[in-house]
Amino acid sequence: MTTAGPLRRLAGLLRTKRADHVVHGAKTLIAALLTWGVVAPWSPDGRPYMAVATALLMVNASTVYQSVTKAAQNVVARVGGLLLALATARLLGPTAGAVAVIAVIAVLAGPRRTADDRLQIASSAVIALAATATDPMGSLVSPALQTLTGAAVGIAVNALVLPPLYLNESDFAVRDLARSMGTLLQDMGTGLSRRQLASKAHNWLHRARSLDKRLARAEEQVQQATESLRWNTRCVAHTRRKETTFDDTFRALRGVSIQVRGIARTLADSAHDNHAGHHLGQQFLDQYAETLQLAGAAVQAFAEPAPATGSPATPPHERLRGAIDGTLAWHDTMTDMITRGTLTKPGAWHTYGSLMTDAERLLADLQLVVQVAKAQIEH
């Protein structure tokens, strides 16, 4: 299997990341300067530091949706802190006792508040405490307006200036997961056909368990990509609302990964079973090797949807369908052989059953992959 395709995708992803850093820096600069220009004329001493800090927080949110939700939390927390400072200053004045009261109230704000929210309430209150003693209403109104203005500017810049999308990262993570699973299935099939069960079963199990890391990474990237489409102006402008984030594909591949791990575990247990009568017959292993290779080819067909140069442009769902048809034919043959009792090593019937069940479930999950791939082609 050539590595040119994955390397090209990785290089493209790295180039995209560098471009994203440039865009991110430009957006940060625009938000800071725009906020300063809007707020400085009416802020105390012409220094709108709170507004700029709020704008930078909003524009640096990873998605437009997060910038809006963070803005709401930030505004509520800071206004709460300012009100707390005003109340404590009225009662105790700008004293150490007021600071202690602020700290206690912030800690006891309740479990519904996150630690960041409680910290922001307390810090806003302490910073505003001194000012409230001399100008109570001004110290409350000006920071509140600065916070609101900075939040509005930060959200606007994040939403209007190339708002972030994470479709490429989602694509890469899901295809990397599919590629790893397909390679493992094919390696297990090749190893079984070469009588390498005892020597390689432990390695297969280790690789199957390591799929959990790729699974978690792919899930995180898919969730971020899905969130990045919410309220994203690029989607509205370019009619990309239906653009895939590989959510359906990930769910199908997650089922495949469970069966791959189950197969690897069963093969490892069989390889290290000291009871001679429980060993799998080579006739079964030869046939099972074929289905693992076919299943691996099916998953690989999704991971590498683009045909090689000079080859016929067969749609990926058709290549998946062909691989699964071959696996179904094998499954029917093996089921018939087990039913008629023609397989050797009948003492391993429980292992046969486990492997066959995993194969059936793997086929069901691959059917979902086919449907998803077909839907992607049609849309």
Steps between C-alpha positions, in 0.01 A plus 500: 500500500643835399547774755496783244131577557517534882821704473340740253199543728725558801704760308178672393376502859825658621477770233143568606609532863768755409242701305263477797770644729537801269123554489478456875769762559334743261162457669654557843662823382180622334292429812747676730534813284130521420402465865751764606373740235136452597534506878795736566307826431255441786698278739661642818838655414464365145631157603246229415706209629200295617329535162811392309558205733141384449522540122820295487336225702203486262698514176730223623213256556546189287154533339239771448263306722756495781569872463129574554460266797825620656390860452178437690687330784768770505252787512291338774810420707651848472175682568451272798846590624433870456172480690675306773769769522239775522310322778807421709638851457172649622501275807867468591691747285821416307648297784658161557168386646326581172757296308443206738123522453541506122721191511255308721197592287684403179594161645143440617351612168366149453579184302326632190783747455826373360829573671585749222171684552552526875857621448385761250230626735750533783773665290256750344368587845844550653621715208189716517499523879727801527317697231158442655602696811542824304255459211257217569273533196780590257707205614206274427365641173827556314649151548165341419473695174862422417435130552190504282669700224814285501290183486297635208809602303678169567199295391450713188863464390504126568174452310566727201875463435552144378328324792676173588399168345654166591377278218850414376611395848187288539555341160863418577427353845215277379693374200805436719280289729357307205846450352636361828209259539517384140875440524459301822225283349710428195809426711302255714369332187848476349644369827236229531554387142874472572450293818621787723220499757719401797780745421294807411174473694631706792616777267161507328325538834734784600431682172125446538507652848706795377213583262328657802735801477419557135132446576505767773691743276258446210200550728643827631571627147154401373331676792707813444422498126129461568507788748697719257210484252257654751429868427791503256464774239723313254240224488223749428697682234610188318193281568713253699245420767481139388874456475604178669689493826532120482276458803304207348819346368665522840209324668520217247877469539468501878291185469760348268775574753312309770480191280866531397604505863273203576651296216855584610419406861343166399793411276749591777311289755491206259871531421594483869248230600703206631216254444584321174137422423407867506734607220340623181523279196715624216215448255294754690794738543571496126141591426484757778821657371323568173208676664733718708685601184173578324371699796831688519472581131147630558615737775807601298274580205336764716829630639638539148200616295700647215600239237863473399620688193405318182250269671127509428317751717292246692290673767612410852162361601513255206846377605371462854198312370719261302722423798200438726336272242811283509489493880131405499571210267775379736270535799232282338760234419644494851157492662409199288826323588446556871139382474603178324787442744763477229750724679783342692565569870136479622624573854547862395134549415466788748788683329351435158173649621666809645695568182198442281287733714765771477511449123121538477507820701793627297299447183206691646724793589664493157155519344458833679836615362376414150180700549693800632751486213217478247321795659820707484535424129138592428524832689 
